[in-house]
Amino acid sequence: MKLEKSKPDHPLLVTAAVIIENGKVLITKRPADKKYPGFWEFPGGKVDPGESPQEALTREIHEELDVLAKVEGIFDVVYHCYDWGAVLILAYLCTIAKGTIRNLEVAEHCWACPEELPEFEILPADQPIIRQLLSRKV
């Protein structure tokens, strides 16, 4: 008898950066070796034990893009269920405080106008963040 792996009973806490410069939003493309390869998303990642969400986001941005991010206020909070479990996304407004973007842990990055984002294949969990960007006319 094969035991099925059960879904976690609590959502995975992740962070996302909403970085806007000159009216364009930064999105990154997931690499081929990750879940949902080739999908676009807002940069960020999982919160490790002992980290605050802001610390996790700063770390993830540095690991993925080799820049120092300044984390500002909460932009949106999203709860999304995937077939493997749920995620709770804390999306923060951020700015790039220092450095030039290099694609270290992402396939590529793109600066897009908010109105262009629906044209990209965006992760399902990030869709509500796009709707917020469009409704707020950021």
C-alpha positions as CSV (number, residue, x, y, z in Angstrom):
1,M,0.0,0.0,0.0
2,K,1.4,3.4,-1.0
3,L,1.0,6.2,1.4
4,E,0.1,9.5,-0.2
5,K,2.0,12.6,1.0
6,S,-0.5,14.8,2.7
7,K,-0.7,18.5,2.2
8,P,0.7,20.7,5.1
9,D,-2.1,21.8,7.5
10,H,-0.8,25.4,7.5
11,P,0.2,27.6,4.5
12,L,3.8,28.2,3.5
13,L,4.7,31.8,4.4
14,V,6.4,33.5,1.5
15,T,7.3,37.1,0.7
16,A,7.1,39.0,-2.6
17,A,8.6,42.3,-3.6
18,V,6.6,44.9,-5.6
19,I,9.4,47.0,-7.0
20,I,8.3,50.0,-9.1
21,E,10.7,52.2,-11.0
22,N,9.7,54.8,-13.6
23,G,6.2,53.4,-13.8
24,K,7.4,49.8,-14.4
25,V,7.2,46.8,-12.1
26,L,10.0,44.2,-11.7
27,I,9.1,40.6,-12.4
28,T,11.3,37.6,-12.7
29,K,11.1,34.3,-14.6
30,R,11.3,31.0,-12.8
31,P,14.3,28.8,-13.8
32,A,13.8,25.4,-15.5
33,D,14.7,23.5,-12.3
34,K,11.9,25.0,-10.1
35,K,8.2,24.3,-9.8
36,Y,6.3,26.1,-12.5
37,P,9.4,26.6,-14.7
38,G,9.1,29.6,-17.1
39,F,6.3,31.3,-15.2
40,W,6.8,34.9,-14.2
41,E,6.5,36.1,-10.6
42,F,7.3,38.9,-8.2
43,P,10.8,38.3,-6.7
44,G,10.9,36.9,-3.2
45,G,10.7,33.6,-1.4
46,K,10.1,31.5,1.7
47,V,10.5,32.8,5.2
48,D,13.0,30.7,7.1
49,P,12.6,29.8,10.8
50,G,13.8,32.7,13.0
51,E,13.5,35.3,10.2
52,S,11.1,38.1,10.0
53,P,9.3,38.5,6.6
54,Q,11.3,41.6,5.9
55,E,14.6,39.9,6.6
56,A,13.5,37.0,4.4
57,L,12.6,39.3,1.5
58,T,15.9,41.2,1.8
59,R,17.8,37.9,1.8
60,E,15.8,36.4,-1.1
61,I,16.2,39.6,-3.3
62,H,20.0,39.5,-2.7
63,E,20.2,35.8,-3.4
64,E,18.1,36.0,-6.6
65,L,19.2,39.4,-8.0
66,D,22.3,40.5,-6.2
67,V,20.9,43.8,-5.1
68,L,20.1,45.3,-1.7
69,A,16.3,45.9,-1.4
70,K,14.8,48.4,1.0
71,V,11.5,46.9,2.3
72,E,8.8,49.4,2.8
73,G,5.1,48.8,3.7
74,I,2.8,45.9,3.0
75,F,1.2,46.2,-0.5
76,D,-1.0,43.1,-0.4
77,V,-1.6,39.8,1.4
78,V,-2.6,36.8,-0.7
79,Y,-3.8,33.3,0.3
80,H,-3.6,30.8,-2.5
81,C,-4.2,27.0,-2.7
82,Y,-2.1,25.0,-5.1
83,D,-2.5,21.2,-5.5
84,W,0.5,20.6,-3.2
85,G,-0.7,23.0,-0.5
86,A,-1.4,26.6,0.3
87,V,0.8,29.7,0.4
88,L,0.3,32.9,2.3
89,I,2.1,35.7,0.5
90,L,3.1,39.0,2.2
91,A,3.8,41.4,-0.7
92,Y,5.8,44.4,0.2
93,L,6.5,47.6,-1.7
94,C,10.3,47.7,-2.1
95,T,13.0,49.8,-3.7
96,I,16.4,48.8,-4.9
97,A,18.7,50.6,-2.4
98,K,22.0,49.4,-3.9
99,G,23.4,47.4,-6.7
100,T,22.7,46.4,-10.3
101,I,20.4,43.5,-11.0
102,R,22.1,40.3,-12.0
103,N,20.0,37.1,-12.7
104,L,21.6,34.8,-10.1
105,E,18.7,32.4,-9.2
106,V,16.2,33.5,-11.8
107,A,16.1,32.8,-15.6
108,E,15.6,36.4,-16.4
109,H,14.0,39.6,-15.2
110,C,11.8,42.2,-16.9
111,W,10.5,45.7,-16.1
112,A,6.9,45.9,-17.3
113,C,4.1,48.5,-17.2
114,P,1.3,47.2,-14.8
115,E,-1.1,47.1,-17.8
116,E,1.3,44.7,-19.6
117,L,1.4,42.2,-16.8
118,P,-1.7,40.2,-17.8
119,E,0.2,39.3,-21.1
120,F,2.8,37.4,-19.1
121,E,2.3,33.8,-17.8
122,I,2.3,34.8,-14.1
123,L,2.1,32.4,-11.2
124,P,-1.5,31.9,-10.1
125,A,-0.7,33.0,-6.5
126,D,0.7,36.4,-7.8
127,Q,-2.4,37.2,-9.9
128,P,-4.2,39.1,-7.0
129,I,-1.1,41.3,-6.7
130,I,-1.4,42.3,-10.3
131,R,-5.1,43.1,-9.8
132,Q,-4.1,45.4,-6.9
133,L,-1.5,47.1,-9.1
134,L,-4.0,47.7,-11.8
135,S,-6.8,48.9,-9.5
136,R,-4.5,51.2,-7.5
137,K,-3.0,52.6,-10.8
138,V,0.4,52.5,-9.2
